[in-house]
Amino acid sequence: MTEEFDFEKNMKNLKQIVSKLENGDLPIDEALKNFEQGVKISSSLKKYLDDAQKKIDENLSQLNLDSQRKGDQDEV
């Protein structure tokens, strides 16, 4: 079963990782592991936002097409 992506949860996790890394008192191996996890989460968040932007753009484009069609019909 596929788990739905939880943007807020992932954002919170990324903030926690960044905070740990900024604190600077992690052993290098653990810091590297946290960094890699942060990169993966960041990539997932970016993909989610890119997909959301694409959906918004598609909906706005469709709305503009519908408005243009209505305007064309009003001219007839």
C-alpha positions in Angstrom: 0.0 0.0 0.0 1.3 3.5 -1.0 1.4 6.1 1.8 0.2 9.5 0.8 2.9 12.2 0.8 2.6 14.5 3.9 4.2 17.8 3.0 4.0 19.3 6.5 5.4 16.2 8.1 8.3 16.1 5.7 9.0 19.8 6.1 9.1 19.4 9.9 11.5 16.5 9.5 13.8 18.6 7.3 13.8 21.5 9.7 14.8 19.1 12.5 17.6 17.7 10.4 18.8 21.2 9.6 18.7 22.2 13.2 20.8 19.1 14.2 23.3 19.9 11.5 23.5 23.6 12.4 24.1 22.6 16.1 27.3 21.0 15.0 27.8 18.5 17.7 27.0 15.3 15.7 29.7 12.7 14.9 30.7 13.0 11.3 29.1 9.7 10.3 25.8 10.7 11.8 26.0 14.2 10.3 26.6 12.7 6.9 23.6 10.3 7.3 21.4 13.3 8.4 22.7 15.3 5.5 21.8 12.6 3.0 18.4 12.1 4.5 17.8 15.9 4.3 18.8 15.9 0.6 16.3 13.1 -0.1 13.5 14.9 1.8 14.3 18.2 0.1 14.2 16.5 -3.3 10.8 15.0 -2.4 9.4 18.4 -1.3 10.7 20.1 -4.4 9.0 17.4 -6.6 5.8 17.8 -4.7 5.8 21.6 -5.1 6.7 21.3 -8.8 3.8 18.9 -9.4 1.5 21.3 -7.5 2.7 24.2 -9.6 2.1 22.2 -12.8 -1.5 21.4 -11.7 -2.1 25.0 -10.9 -0.8 26.1 -14.3 -2.9 23.6 -16.1 -6.0 24.7 -14.2 -5.3 28.4 -14.9 -4.7 27.6 -18.5 -8.0 25.7 -18.7 -9.8 28.6 -17.0 -8.3 31.0 -19.5 -9.4 28.8 -22.4 -12.9 28.6 -21.0 -13.0 32.4 -20.5 -11.8 33.0 -24.1 -14.5 30.6 -25.5 -17.2 32.3 -23.5 -15.9 35.7 -24.8 -16.0 34.3 -28.4 -19.6 33.1 -27.9 -20.6 36.5 -26.6 -19.3 38.2 -29.7 -21.5 36.1 -32.0 
